[in-house]
Amino acid sequence: MAGVAWNIPMKTYLDFDPRKGWPSRSGLFYECQICGDVIASAPAEYARCRCRNFSIDVDAGRMGARDEEKVRLFEEVG
Ligand SMILES: [Zn+2]
């Protein structure tokens, strides 16, 4: 699936508050704790994880999760 990134060498998990917005930039990724998929925070096109908990709608400029507690944000290091 487009937007799914595997083989991230090093991760630094970051705190974020979904109610204040979902960070989106190169080097930041979201990891679904339900299905384990990793989604780039700034994909080129619509992306979502396998279990559909987390999705990014690039065209609409929206992203979000059904269960925000099950999504983690991390930064690629190195
Ligand atoms: Zn998922």
N, CA, C, O and the ligand as a Tripos MOL2 file, in Angstrom:
@<TRIPOS>MOLECULE
protein
  313   311    79     0     0
PROTEIN
NO_CHARGES

@<TRIPOS>ATOM
      1 N           0.8450   -1.2060    0.0000 N.3       1 MET1
      2 CA          0.0000    0.0000    0.0000 C.3       1 MET1
      3 C           0.8690    1.2400    0.0000 C.2       1 MET1
      4 O           1.8650    1.2910    0.7210 O.2       1 MET1
      5 N           0.5280    2.2090   -0.7650 N.am      2 ALA2
      6 CA          1.3020    3.4570   -0.8140 C.3       2 ALA2
      7 C           1.3050    4.1230    0.5530 C.2       2 ALA2
      8 O           0.3030    4.1170    1.2680 O.2       2 ALA2
      9 N           2.4250    4.6840    0.8920 N.am      3 GLY3
     10 CA          2.5170    5.4090    2.1490 C.3       3 GLY3
     11 C           2.9750    4.5550    3.3010 C.2       3 GLY3
     12 O           3.3060    5.0720    4.3680 O.2       3 GLY3
     13 N           2.9970    3.2460    3.1000 N.am      4 VAL4
     14 CA          3.4580    2.3710    4.1700 C.3       4 VAL4
     15 C           4.9780    2.2510    4.0830 C.2       4 VAL4
     16 O           5.5240    1.9080    3.0350 O.2       4 VAL4
     17 N           5.6370    2.5290    5.1660 N.am      5 ALA5
     18 CA          7.0940    2.5230    5.1830 C.3       5 ALA5
     19 C           7.5970    1.4270    6.1200 C.2       5 ALA5
     20 O           7.2280    1.3650    7.2930 O.2       5 ALA5
     21 N           8.4370    0.5780    5.5740 N.am      6 TRP6
     22 CA          9.0140   -0.4840    6.3870 C.3       6 TRP6
     23 C          10.5000   -0.2450    6.5340 C.2       6 TRP6
     24 O          11.0620    0.6650    5.9250 O.2       6 TRP6
     25 N          11.1140   -1.0550    7.3310 N.am      7 ASN7
     26 CA         12.5670   -1.0230    7.4740 C.3       7 ASN7
     27 C          13.0990    0.3250    7.9690 C.2       7 ASN7
     28 O          14.0980    0.8320    7.4590 O.2       7 ASN7
     29 N          12.4450    0.8780    8.9320 N.am      8 ILE8
     30 CA         12.9430    2.0950    9.5540 C.3       8 ILE8
     31 C          14.0790    1.6950   10.5070 C.2       8 ILE8
     32 O          13.8610    0.8980   11.4190 O.2       8 ILE8
     33 N          15.2670    2.2280   10.3120 N.am      9 PRO9
     34 CA         16.4090    1.7660   11.1060 C.3       9 PRO9
     35 C          16.3070    2.0880   12.5950 C.2       9 PRO9
     36 O          16.4420    1.1970   13.4330 O.2       9 PRO9
     37 N          16.0740    3.3370   12.9210 N.am     10 MET10
     38 CA         16.0330    3.7500   14.3200 C.3      10 MET10
     39 C          14.8210    4.6340   14.5420 C.2      10 MET10
     40 O          14.4850    5.4790   13.7130 O.2      10 MET10
     41 N          14.1670    4.4220   15.6860 N.am     11 LYS11
     42 CA         12.9610    5.1910   15.9690 C.3      11 LYS11
     43 C          13.1060    5.9240   17.3000 C.2      11 LYS11
     44 O          13.6280    5.3880   18.2780 O.2      11 LYS11
     45 N          12.6330    7.1510   17.3010 N.am     12 THR12
     46 CA         12.4760    7.8720   18.5520 C.3      12 THR12
     47 C          11.0010    8.2190   18.6860 C.2      12 THR12
     48 O          10.4640    9.0020   17.9030 O.2      12 THR12
     49 N          10.3540    7.6310   19.6820 N.am     13 TYR13
     50 CA          8.9290    7.8940   19.8500 C.3      13 TYR13
     51 C           8.7050    9.2620   20.4750 C.2      13 TYR13
     52 O           9.4020    9.6570   21.4090 O.2      13 TYR13
     53 N           7.7230    9.9730   19.9440 N.am     14 LEU14
     54 CA          7.4450   11.3440   20.3670 C.3      14 LEU14
     55 C           6.0530   11.4150   20.9740 C.2      14 LEU14
     56 O           5.1360   10.7050   20.5600 O.2      14 LEU14
     57 N           5.9190   12.2840   21.9580 N.am     15 ASP15
     58 CA          4.6010   12.5590   22.5230 C.3      15 ASP15
     59 C           3.8680   13.5470   21.6320 C.2      15 ASP15
     60 O           4.4520   14.5060   21.1290 O.2      15 ASP15
     61 N           2.5880   13.2980   21.4470 N.am     16 PHE16
     62 CA          1.7860   14.2960   20.7480 C.3      16 PHE16
     63 C           0.3530   14.2030   21.2430 C.2      16 PHE16
     64 O          -0.0790   13.1790   21.7720 O.2      16 PHE16
     65 N          -0.3680   15.2970   21.0560 N.am     17 ASP17
     66 CA         -1.7530   15.3590   21.5040 C.3      17 ASP17
     67 C          -2.6510   15.4920   20.2760 C.2      17 ASP17
     68 O          -2.7120   16.5580   19.6640 O.2      17 ASP17
     69 N          -3.3520   14.4070   19.9110 N.am     18 PRO18
     70 CA         -4.1840   14.4480   18.7010 C.3      18 PRO18
     71 C          -5.2070   15.5740   18.7130 C.2      18 PRO18
     72 O          -5.6130   16.0580   17.6560 O.2      18 PRO18
     73 N          -5.6250   15.9900   19.9020 N.am     19 ARG19
     74 CA         -6.6310   17.0490   19.9780 C.3      19 ARG19
     75 C          -6.0700   18.3880   19.5280 C.2      19 ARG19
     76 O          -6.8130   19.2990   19.1630 O.2      19 ARG19
     77 N          -4.7320   18.4950   19.5610 N.am     20 LYS20
     78 CA         -4.0940   19.7410   19.1480 C.3      20 LYS20
     79 C          -3.5560   19.6470   17.7270 C.2      20 LYS20
     80 O          -2.9420   20.5870   17.2220 O.2      20 LYS20
     81 N          -3.7870   18.5230   17.0960 N.am     21 GLY21
     82 CA         -3.3390   18.3610   15.7140 C.3      21 GLY21
     83 C          -2.3530   17.2290   15.5740 C.2      21 GLY21
     84 O          -1.6690   16.8480   16.5240 O.2      21 GLY21
     85 N          -2.2940   16.7010   14.3740 N.am     22 TRP22
     86 CA         -1.4280   15.5690   14.0640 C.3      22 TRP22
     87 C          -0.2080   16.0940   13.3160 C.2      22 TRP22
     88 O          -0.3350   16.5910   12.1970 O.2      22 TRP22
     89 N           0.9590   15.9880   13.9170 N.am     23 PRO23
     90 CA          2.1650   16.4630   13.2260 C.3      23 PRO23
     91 C           2.3320   15.7760   11.8740 C.2      23 PRO23
     92 O           2.0510   14.5860   11.7350 O.2      23 PRO23
     93 N           2.7920   16.5340   10.8800 N.am     24 SER24
     94 CA          2.9690   15.9950    9.5370 C.3      24 SER24
     95 C           4.1750   16.6540    8.8910 C.2      24 SER24
     96 O           4.1480   17.8270    8.5180 O.2      24 SER24
     97 N           5.2180   15.8710    8.7730 N.am     25 ARG25
     98 CA          6.3890   16.3620    8.0340 C.3      25 ARG25
     99 C           7.2800   15.1790    7.6820 C.2      25 ARG25
    100 O           7.1220   14.0730    8.1980 O.2      25 ARG25
    101 N           8.2090   15.4480    6.7980 N.am     26 SER26
    102 CA          9.1610   14.4210    6.3980 C.3      26 SER26
    103 C           9.9330   13.9280    7.6180 C.2      26 SER26
    104 O          10.3700   14.7240    8.4490 O.2      26 SER26
    105 N          10.0980   12.6090    7.7190 N.am     27 GLY27
    106 CA         10.8590   12.0440    8.8290 C.3      27 GLY27
    107 C          10.0130   11.6250   10.0070 C.2      27 GLY27
    108 O          10.5010   10.9600   10.9210 O.2      27 GLY27
    109 N           8.7300   12.0130    9.9960 N.am     28 LEU28
    110 CA          7.8170   11.5920   11.0520 C.3      28 LEU28
    111 C           6.8950   10.4980   10.5230 C.2      28 LEU28
    112 O           6.4260   10.5560    9.3870 O.2      28 LEU28
    113 N           6.6440    9.5020   11.3670 N.am     29 PHE29
    114 CA          5.8170    8.3690   10.9650 C.3      29 PHE29
    115 C           4.8350    8.0270   12.0790 C.2      29 PHE29
    116 O           5.1060    8.2440   13.2600 O.2      29 PHE29
    117 N           3.6990    7.4910   11.6770 N.am     30 TYR30
    118 CA          2.7320    6.9920   12.6370 C.3      30 TYR30
    119 C           2.7300    5.4740   12.6120 C.2      30 TYR30
    120 O           2.8080    4.8500   11.5540 O.2      30 TYR30
    121 N           2.6410    4.9050   13.7830 N.am     31 GLU31
    122 CA          2.6390    3.4510   13.9110 C.3      31 GLU31
    123 C           1.3390    3.0320   14.5810 C.2      31 GLU31
    124 O           1.0230    3.4710   15.6860 O.2      31 GLU31
    125 N           0.5930    2.1760   13.8940 N.am     32 CYS32
    126 CA         -0.6570    1.6690   14.4620 C.3      32 CYS32
    127 C          -0.3390    0.5180   15.4130 C.2      32 CYS32
    128 O           0.3410   -0.4380   15.0400 O.2      32 CYS32
    129 N          -0.8260    0.6180   16.6120 N.am     33 GLN33
    130 CA         -0.5500   -0.4080   17.6090 C.3      33 GLN33
    131 C          -1.4590   -1.6260   17.4470 C.2      33 GLN33
    132 O          -1.2470   -2.6560   18.0870 O.2      33 GLN33
    133 N          -2.4610   -1.5020   16.5980 N.am     34 ILE34
    134 CA         -3.3840   -2.6200   16.3940 C.3      34 ILE34
    135 C          -2.8370   -3.5770   15.3370 C.2      34 ILE34
    136 O          -2.7460   -4.7830   15.5670 O.2      34 ILE34
    137 N          -2.4700   -3.0220   14.1620 N.am     35 CYS35
    138 CA         -2.0150   -3.8870   13.0710 C.3      35 CYS35
    139 C          -0.5080   -3.8020   12.8540 C.2      35 CYS35
    140 O           0.0630   -4.6380   12.1530 O.2      35 CYS35
    141 N           0.1440   -2.7950   13.4510 N.am     36 GLY36
    142 CA          1.5930   -2.6900   13.3400 C.3      36 GLY36
    143 C           2.0870   -1.9470   12.1210 C.2      36 GLY36
    144 O           3.2930   -1.7940   11.9320 O.2      36 GLY36
    145 N           1.1650   -1.4810   11.2870 N.am     37 ASP37
    146 CA          1.5960   -0.7490   10.0990 C.3      37 ASP37
    147 C           2.2330    0.5910   10.4740 C.2      37 ASP37
    148 O           1.8950    1.2040   11.4860 O.2      37 ASP37
    149 N           3.1530    1.0140    9.6310 N.am     38 VAL38
    150 CA          3.8040    2.3070    9.7870 C.3      38 VAL38
    151 C           3.4450    3.1670    8.5840 C.2      38 VAL38
    152 O           3.6160    2.7510    7.4390 O.2      38 VAL38
    153 N           2.9510    4.3640    8.8510 N.am     39 ILE39
    154 CA          2.5090    5.2660    7.7960 C.3      39 ILE39
    155 C           3.3060    6.5590    7.8790 C.2      39 ILE39
    156 O           3.4220    7.1510    8.9520 O.2      39 ILE39
    157 N           3.8530    6.9990    6.7570 N.am     40 ALA40
    158 CA          4.5440    8.2910    6.7250 C.3      40 ALA40
    159 C           3.5530    9.4010    7.0620 C.2      40 ALA40
    160 O           2.4070    9.3770    6.6150 O.2      40 ALA40
    161 N           3.9980   10.3640    7.8460 N.am     41 SER41
    162 CA          3.0790   11.4240    8.2830 C.3      41 SER41
    163 C           2.7940   12.4220    7.1680 C.2      41 SER41
    164 O           1.8320   13.1860    7.2440 O.2      41 SER41
    165 N           3.6200   12.4170    6.1450 N.am     42 ALA42
    166 CA          3.4140   13.3320    5.0180 C.3      42 ALA42
    167 C           3.4740   12.5570    3.7050 C.2      42 ALA42
    168 O           4.3720   12.7770    2.8930 O.2      42 ALA42
    169 N           2.5200   11.6490    3.4960 N.am     43 PRO43
    170 CA          2.5390   10.8300    2.2870 C.3      43 PRO43
    171 C           2.1490   11.6390    1.0590 C.2      43 PRO43
    172 O           1.5680   12.7180    1.1690 O.2      43 PRO43
    173 N           2.4770   11.1010   -0.1130 N.am     44 ALA44
    174 CA          2.1630   11.7980   -1.3600 C.3      44 ALA44
    175 C           0.6940   11.6220   -1.7380 C.2      44 ALA44
    176 O           0.1310   12.4250   -2.4810 O.2      44 ALA44
    177 N           0.0850   10.5580   -1.2140 N.am     45 GLU45
    178 CA         -1.3080   10.3100   -1.5430 C.3      45 GLU45
    179 C          -1.9770    9.6330   -0.3490 C.2      45 GLU45
    180 O          -1.3340    9.3250    0.6550 O.2      45 GLU45
    181 N          -3.2740    9.4110   -0.4830 N.am     46 TYR46
    182 CA         -4.0570    8.8280    0.6030 C.3      46 TYR46
    183 C          -3.3930    7.5610    1.1440 C.2      46 TYR46
    184 O          -2.9520    6.7020    0.3800 O.2      46 TYR46
    185 N          -3.3320    7.4630    2.4550 N.am     47 ALA47
    186 CA         -2.7020    6.2970    3.0720 C.3      47 ALA47
    187 C          -3.4730    5.9090    4.3230 C.2      47 ALA47
    188 O          -4.0400    6.7510    5.0210 O.2      47 ALA47
    189 N          -3.4740    4.6070    4.5840 N.am     48 ARG48
    190 CA         -4.0790    4.1600    5.8280 C.3      48 ARG48
    191 C          -3.4560    2.8320    6.2100 C.2      48 ARG48
    192 O          -2.8430    2.1520    5.3870 O.2      48 ARG48
    193 N          -3.6210    2.4820    7.4550 N.am     49 CYS49
    194 CA         -3.0540    1.2180    7.9140 C.3      49 CYS49
    195 C          -4.0080    0.0760    7.5700 C.2      49 CYS49
    196 O          -5.1690    0.2960    7.2230 O.2      49 CYS49
    197 N          -3.4940   -1.1410    7.6750 N.am     50 ARG50
    198 CA         -4.2520   -2.3230    7.2610 C.3      50 ARG50
    199 C          -5.5980   -2.4450    7.9630 C.2      50 ARG50
    200 O          -6.6020   -2.8020    7.3480 O.2      50 ARG50
    201 N          -5.6050   -2.1440    9.2590 N.am     51 CYS51
    202 CA         -6.8400   -2.3350   10.0270 C.3      51 CYS51
    203 C          -7.7580   -1.1130    9.9430 C.2      51 CYS51
    204 O          -8.8460   -1.0970   10.5180 O.2      51 CYS51
    205 N          -7.3000   -0.0940    9.2160 N.am     52 ARG52
    206 CA         -8.0900    1.1090    8.9600 C.3      52 ARG52
    207 C          -8.3080    1.9600   10.2010 C.2      52 ARG52
    208 O          -9.1660    2.8430   10.2110 O.2      52 ARG52
    209 N          -7.5440    1.6980   11.2310 N.am     53 ASN53
    210 CA         -7.6700    2.5590   12.4080 C.3      53 ASN53
    211 C          -7.1710    3.9580   12.1050 C.2      53 ASN53
    212 O          -7.7810    4.9550   12.4920 O.2      53 ASN53
    213 N          -6.0430    4.0110   11.4020 N.am     54 PHE54
    214 CA         -5.3990    5.2950   11.1380 C.3      54 PHE54
    215 C          -5.3940    5.5880    9.6430 C.2      54 PHE54
    216 O          -5.0880    4.7120    8.8340 O.2      54 PHE54
    217 N          -5.7310    6.8150    9.2800 N.am     55 SER55
    218 CA         -5.7090    7.1600    7.8640 C.3      55 SER55
    219 C          -5.2940    8.6100    7.6780 C.2      55 SER55
    220 O          -5.4960    9.4540    8.5520 O.2      55 SER55
    221 N          -4.7160    8.8710    6.5300 N.am     56 ILE56
    222 CA         -4.3440   10.2220    6.1260 C.3      56 ILE56
    223 C          -4.9780   10.4890    4.7700 C.2      56 ILE56
    224 O          -4.7020    9.7930    3.7930 O.2      56 ILE56
    225 N          -5.8240   11.4990    4.7220 N.am     57 ASP57
    226 CA         -6.4530   11.9100    3.4700 C.3      57 ASP57
    227 C          -5.7520   13.1730    2.9970 C.2      57 ASP57
    228 O          -6.0750   14.2790    3.4320 O.2      57 ASP57
    229 N          -4.7890   12.9960    2.1010 N.am     58 VAL58
    230 CA         -3.9420   14.1110    1.6680 C.3      58 VAL58
    231 C          -4.7760   15.1820    0.9690 C.2      58 VAL58
    232 O          -4.6060   16.3750    1.2230 O.2      58 VAL58
    233 N          -5.6780   14.7490    0.0900 N.am     59 ASP59
    234 CA         -6.4630   15.7020   -0.6940 C.3      59 ASP59
    235 C          -7.3140   16.5980    0.2010 C.2      59 ASP59
    236 O          -7.4660   17.7920   -0.0570 O.2      59 ASP59
    237 N          -7.8650   16.0060    1.2530 N.am     60 ALA60
    238 CA         -8.7210   16.7650    2.1580 C.3      60 ALA60
    239 C          -7.9150   17.4450    3.2650 C.2      60 ALA60
    240 O          -8.4470   18.2530    4.0270 O.2      60 ALA60
    241 N          -6.6330   17.1080    3.3440 N.am     61 GLY61
    242 CA         -5.7990   17.6940    4.3840 C.3      61 GLY61
    243 C          -6.1640   17.2140    5.7760 C.2      61 GLY61
    244 O          -6.0580   17.9560    6.7520 O.2      61 GLY61
    245 N          -6.6030   15.9440    5.8550 N.am     62 ARG62
    246 CA         -7.0470   15.4140    7.1530 C.3      62 ARG62
    247 C          -6.2850   14.1470    7.4940 C.2      62 ARG62
    248 O          -5.8730   13.3930    6.6120 O.2      62 ARG62
    249 N          -6.1070   13.9280    8.7710 N.am     63 MET63
    250 CA         -5.6480   12.6270    9.2240 C.3      63 MET63
    251 C          -6.2400   12.3880   10.5910 C.2      63 MET63
    252 O          -6.5850   13.3210   11.3150 O.2      63 MET63
    253 N          -6.3530   11.1120   10.9300 N.am     64 GLY64
    254 CA         -6.9340   10.8200   12.2250 C.3      64 GLY64
    255 C          -7.0700    9.3340   12.4450 C.2      64 GLY64
    256 O          -6.7380    8.5290   11.5750 O.2      64 GLY64
    257 N          -7.5640    8.9760   13.6230 N.am     65 ALA65
    258 CA         -7.6800    7.5820   13.9940 C.3      65 ALA65
    259 C          -8.9990    7.3460   14.7060 C.2      65 ALA65
    260 O          -9.5140    8.2130   15.4120 O.2      65 ALA65
    261 N          -9.5250    6.1550   14.5030 N.am     66 ARG66
    262 CA        -10.7230    5.7660   15.2600 C.3      66 ARG66
    263 C         -10.3720    5.6650   16.7340 C.2      66 ARG66
    264 O         -11.1110    6.1340   17.6000 O.2      66 ARG66
    265 N          -9.2280    5.0430   17.0040 N.am     67 ASP67
    266 CA         -8.7590    4.9180   18.3760 C.3      67 ASP67
    267 C          -7.3850    5.5930   18.4760 C.2      67 ASP67
    268 O          -6.3570    4.9900   18.1660 O.2      67 ASP67
    269 N          -7.3920    6.8370   18.9100 N.am     68 GLU68
    270 CA         -6.1490    7.6160   18.9510 C.3      68 GLU68
    271 C          -5.1410    7.0410   19.9390 C.2      68 GLU68
    272 O          -3.9350    7.2480   19.8020 O.2      68 GLU68
    273 N          -5.6430    6.3190   20.9320 N.am     69 GLU69
    274 CA         -4.7580    5.7230   21.9330 C.3      69 GLU69
    275 C          -3.8680    4.6400   21.3170 C.2      69 GLU69
    276 O          -2.8390    4.2690   21.8810 O.2      69 GLU69
    277 N          -4.2810    4.1500   20.1640 N.am     70 LYS70
    278 CA         -3.5710    3.0300   19.5420 C.3      70 LYS70
    279 C          -2.6140    3.4780   18.4430 C.2      70 LYS70
    280 O          -2.1070    2.6570   17.6780 O.2      70 LYS70
    281 N          -2.3720    4.7760   18.3710 N.am     71 VAL71
    282 CA         -1.4530    5.2910   17.3620 C.3      71 VAL71
    283 C          -0.2900    5.9900   18.0520 C.2      71 VAL71
    284 O          -0.4830    6.8240   18.9360 O.2      71 VAL71
    285 N           0.9150    5.6370   17.6360 N.am     72 ARG72
    286 CA          2.1050    6.2750   18.1700 C.3      72 ARG72
    287 C           2.8260    7.0350   17.0620 C.2      72 ARG72
    288 O           2.7810    6.6620   15.8900 O.2      72 ARG72
    289 N           3.4900    8.1080   17.4690 N.am     73 LEU73
    290 CA          4.2590    8.9250   16.5320 C.3      73 LEU73
    291 C           5.7360    8.7060   16.7930 C.2      73 LEU73
    292 O           6.1790    8.7330   17.9410 O.2      73 LEU73
    293 N           6.5020    8.4890   15.7330 N.am     74 PHE74
    294 CA          7.9320    8.4210   15.9380 C.3      74 PHE74
    295 C           8.6970    9.1490   14.8370 C.2      74 PHE74
    296 O           8.1840    9.4040   13.7480 O.2      74 PHE74
    297 N           9.9340    9.4680   15.1670 N.am     75 GLU75
    298 CA         10.8140   10.1580   14.2460 C.3      75 GLU75
    299 C          11.8930    9.1970   13.8140 C.2      75 GLU75
    300 O          12.4750    8.4790   14.6270 O.2      75 GLU75
    301 N          12.1490    9.1930   12.5310 N.am     76 GLU76
    302 CA         13.2230    8.3640   12.0010 C.3      76 GLU76
    303 C          14.5610    9.0000   12.3480 C.2      76 GLU76
    304 O          14.7580   10.2000   12.1590 O.2      76 GLU76
    305 N          15.4690    8.1920   12.8540 N.am     77 VAL77
    306 CA         16.7790    8.7020   13.2650 C.3      77 VAL77
    307 C          17.8500    8.0250   12.4300 C.2      77 VAL77
    308 O          17.8350    6.8070   12.2530 O.2      77 VAL77
    309 N          18.7600    8.8030   11.9290 N.am     78 GLY78
    310 CA         19.8910    8.2400   11.2130 C.3      78 GLY78
    311 C          19.6240    8.0230    9.7370 C.2      78 GLY78
    312 O          20.5010    7.5510    9.0140 O.2      78 GLY78
    313 ZN         -3.8880   -0.3940   12.0020 Zn       79 ZN79
@<TRIPOS>BOND
     1     1     2 1
     2     2     3 1
     3     3     4 2
     4     3     5 am
     5     5     6 1
     6     6     7 1
     7     7     8 2
     8     7     9 am
     9     9    10 1
    10    10    11 1
    11    11    12 2
    12    11    13 am
    13    13    14 1
    14    14    15 1
    15    15    16 2
    16    15    17 am
    17    17    18 1
    18    18    19 1
    19    19    20 2
    20    19    21 am
    21    21    22 1
    22    22    23 1
    23    23    24 2
    24    23    25 am
    25    25    26 1
    26    26    27 1
    27    27    28 2
    28    27    29 am
    29    29    30 1
    30    30    31 1
    31    31    32 2
    32    31    33 am
    33    33    34 1
    34    34    35 1
    35    35    36 2
    36    35    37 am
    37    37    38 1
    38    38    39 1
    39    39    40 2
    40    39    41 am
    41    41    42 1
    42    42    43 1
    43    43    44 2
    44    43    45 am
    45    45    46 1
    46    46    47 1
    47    47    48 2
    48    47    49 am
    49    49    50 1
    50    50    51 1
    51    51    52 2
    52    51    53 am
    53    53    54 1
    54    54    55 1
    55    55    56 2
    56    55    57 am
    57    57    58 1
    58    58    59 1
    59    59    60 2
    60    59    61 am
    61    61    62 1
    62    62    63 1
    63    63    64 2
    64    63    65 am
    65    65    66 1
    66    66    67 1
    67    67    68 2
    68    67    69 am
    69    69    70 1
    70    70    71 1
    71    71    72 2
    72    71    73 am
    73    73    74 1
    74    74    75 1
    75    75    76 2
    76    75    77 am
    77    77    78 1
    78    78    79 1
    79    79    80 2
    80    79    81 am
    81    81    82 1
    82    82    83 1
    83    83    84 2
    84    83    85 am
    85    85    86 1
    86    86    87 1
    87    87    88 2
    88    87    89 am
    89    89    90 1
    90    90    91 1
    91    91    92 2
    92    91    93 am
    93    93    94 1
    94    94    95 1
    95    95    96 2
    96    95    97 am
    97    97    98 1
    98    98    99 1
    99    99   100 2
   100    99   101 am
   101   101   102 1
   102   102   103 1
   103   103   104 2
   104   103   105 am
   105   105   106 1
   106   106   107 1
   107   107   108 2
   108   107   109 am
   109   109   110 1
   110   110   111 1
   111   111   112 2
   112   111   113 am
   113   113   114 1
   114   114   115 1
   115   115   116 2
   116   115   117 am
   117   117   118 1
   118   118   119 1
   119   119   120 2
   120   119   121 am
   121   121   122 1
   122   122   123 1
   123   123   124 2
   124   123   125 am
   125   125   126 1
   126   126   127 1
   127   127   128 2
   128   127   129 am
   129   129   130 1
   130   130   131 1
   131   131   132 2
   132   131   133 am
   133   133   134 1
   134   134   135 1
   135   135   136 2
   136   135   137 am
   137   137   138 1
   138   138   139 1
   139   139   140 2
   140   139   141 am
   141   141   142 1
   142   142   143 1
   143   143   144 2
   144   143   145 am
   145   145   146 1
   146   146   147 1
   147   147   148 2
   148   147   149 am
   149   149   150 1
   150   150   151 1
   151   151   152 2
   152   151   153 am
   153   153   154 1
   154   154   155 1
   155   155   156 2
   156   155   157 am
   157   157   158 1
   158   158   159 1
   159   159   160 2
   160   159   161 am
   161   161   162 1
   162   162   163 1
   163   163   164 2
   164   163   165 am
   165   165   166 1
   166   166   167 1
   167   167   168 2
   168   167   169 am
   169   169   170 1
   170   170   171 1
   171   171   172 2
   172   171   173 am
   173   173   174 1
   174   174   175 1
   175   175   176 2
   176   175   177 am
   177   177   178 1
   178   178   179 1
   179   179   180 2
   180   179   181 am
   181   181   182 1
   182   182   183 1
   183   183   184 2
   184   183   185 am
   185   185   186 1
   186   186   187 1
   187   187   188 2
   188   187   189 am
   189   189   190 1
   190   190   191 1
   191   191   192 2
   192   191   193 am
   193   193   194 1
   194   194   195 1
   195   195   196 2
   196   195   197 am
   197   197   198 1
   198   198   199 1
   199   199   200 2
   200   199   201 am
   201   201   202 1
   202   202   203 1
   203   203   204 2
   204   203   205 am
   205   205   206 1
   206   206   207 1
   207   207   208 2
   208   207   209 am
   209   209   210 1
   210   210   211 1
   211   211   212 2
   212   211   213 am
   213   213   214 1
   214   214   215 1
   215   215   216 2
   216   215   217 am
   217   217   218 1
   218   218   219 1
   219   219   220 2
   220   219   221 am
   221   221   222 1
   222   222   223 1
   223   223   224 2
   224   223   225 am
   225   225   226 1
   226   226   227 1
   227   227   228 2
   228   227   229 am
   229   229   230 1
   230   230   231 1
   231   231   232 2
   232   231   233 am
   233   233   234 1
   234   234   235 1
   235   235   236 2
   236   235   237 am
   237   237   238 1
   238   238   239 1
   239   239   240 2
   240   239   241 am
   241   241   242 1
   242   242   243 1
   243   243   244 2
   244   243   245 am
   245   245   246 1
   246   246   247 1
   247   247   248 2
   248   247   249 am
   249   249   250 1
   250   250   251 1
   251   251   252 2
   252   251   253 am
   253   253   254 1
   254   254   255 1
   255   255   256 2
   256   255   257 am
   257   257   258 1
   258   258   259 1
   259   259   260 2
   260   259   261 am
   261   261   262 1
   262   262   263 1
   263   263   264 2
   264   263   265 am
   265   265   266 1
   266   266   267 1
   267   267   268 2
   268   267   269 am
   269   269   270 1
   270   270   271 1
   271   271   272 2
   272   271   273 am
   273   273   274 1
   274   274   275 1
   275   275   276 2
   276   275   277 am
   277   277   278 1
   278   278   279 1
   279   279   280 2
   280   279   281 am
   281   281   282 1
   282   282   283 1
   283   283   284 2
   284   283   285 am
   285   285   286 1
   286   286   287 1
   287   287   288 2
   288   287   289 am
   289   289   290 1
   290   290   291 1
   291   291   292 2
   292   291   293 am
   293   293   294 1
   294   294   295 1
   295   295   296 2
   296   295   297 am
   297   297   298 1
   298   298   299 1
   299   299   300 2
   300   299   301 am
   301   301   302 1
   302   302   303 1
   303   303   304 2
   304   303   305 am
   305   305   306 1
   306   306   307 1
   307   307   308 2
   308   307   309 am
   309   309   310 1
   310   310   311 1
   311   311   312 2
@<TRIPOS>SUBSTRUCTURE
     1 MET1         2 RESIDUE 1 A MET
     2 ALA2         6 RESIDUE 1 A ALA
     3 GLY3        10 RESIDUE 1 A GLY
     4 VAL4        14 RESIDUE 1 A VAL
     5 ALA5        18 RESIDUE 1 A ALA
     6 TRP6        22 RESIDUE 1 A TRP
     7 ASN7        26 RESIDUE 1 A ASN
     8 ILE8        30 RESIDUE 1 A ILE
     9 PRO9        34 RESIDUE 1 A PRO
    10 MET10       38 RESIDUE 1 A MET
    11 LYS11       42 RESIDUE 1 A LYS
    12 THR12       46 RESIDUE 1 A THR
    13 TYR13       50 RESIDUE 1 A TYR
    14 LEU14       54 RESIDUE 1 A LEU
    15 ASP15       58 RESIDUE 1 A ASP
    16 PHE16       62 RESIDUE 1 A PHE
    17 ASP17       66 RESIDUE 1 A ASP
    18 PRO18       70 RESIDUE 1 A PRO
    19 ARG19       74 RESIDUE 1 A ARG
    20 LYS20       78 RESIDUE 1 A LYS
    21 GLY21       82 RESIDUE 1 A GLY
    22 TRP22       86 RESIDUE 1 A TRP
    23 PRO23       90 RESIDUE 1 A PRO
    24 SER24       94 RESIDUE 1 A SER
    25 ARG25       98 RESIDUE 1 A ARG
    26 SER26      102 RESIDUE 1 A SER
    27 GLY27      106 RESIDUE 1 A GLY
    28 LEU28      110 RESIDUE 1 A LEU
    29 PHE29      114 RESIDUE 1 A PHE
    30 TYR30      118 RESIDUE 1 A TYR
    31 GLU31      122 RESIDUE 1 A GLU
    32 CYS32      126 RESIDUE 1 A CYS
    33 GLN33      130 RESIDUE 1 A GLN
    34 ILE34      134 RESIDUE 1 A ILE
    35 CYS35      138 RESIDUE 1 A CYS
    36 GLY36      142 RESIDUE 1 A GLY
    37 ASP37      146 RESIDUE 1 A ASP
    38 VAL38      150 RESIDUE 1 A VAL
    39 ILE39      154 RESIDUE 1 A ILE
    40 ALA40      158 RESIDUE 1 A ALA
    41 SER41      162 RESIDUE 1 A SER
    42 ALA42      166 RESIDUE 1 A ALA
    43 PRO43      170 RESIDUE 1 A PRO
    44 ALA44      174 RESIDUE 1 A ALA
    45 GLU45      178 RESIDUE 1 A GLU
    46 TYR46      182 RESIDUE 1 A TYR
    47 ALA47      186 RESIDUE 1 A ALA
    48 ARG48      190 RESIDUE 1 A ARG
    49 CYS49      194 RESIDUE 1 A CYS
    50 ARG50      198 RESIDUE 1 A ARG
    51 CYS51      202 RESIDUE 1 A CYS
    52 ARG52      206 RESIDUE 1 A ARG
    53 ASN53      210 RESIDUE 1 A ASN
    54 PHE54      214 RESIDUE 1 A PHE
    55 SER55      218 RESIDUE 1 A SER
    56 ILE56      222 RESIDUE 1 A ILE
    57 ASP57      226 RESIDUE 1 A ASP
    58 VAL58      230 RESIDUE 1 A VAL
    59 ASP59      234 RESIDUE 1 A ASP
    60 ALA60      238 RESIDUE 1 A ALA
    61 GLY61      242 RESIDUE 1 A GLY
    62 ARG62      246 RESIDUE 1 A ARG
    63 MET63      250 RESIDUE 1 A MET
    64 GLY64      254 RESIDUE 1 A GLY
    65 ALA65      258 RESIDUE 1 A ALA
    66 ARG66      262 RESIDUE 1 A ARG
    67 ASP67      266 RESIDUE 1 A ASP
    68 GLU68      270 RESIDUE 1 A GLU
    69 GLU69      274 RESIDUE 1 A GLU
    70 LYS70      278 RESIDUE 1 A LYS
    71 VAL71      282 RESIDUE 1 A VAL
    72 ARG72      286 RESIDUE 1 A ARG
    73 LEU73      290 RESIDUE 1 A LEU
    74 PHE74      294 RESIDUE 1 A PHE
    75 GLU75      298 RESIDUE 1 A GLU
    76 GLU76      302 RESIDUE 1 A GLU
    77 VAL77      306 RESIDUE 1 A VAL
    78 GLY78      310 RESIDUE 1 A GLY
    79 ZN79       313 GROUP 0 **** ****
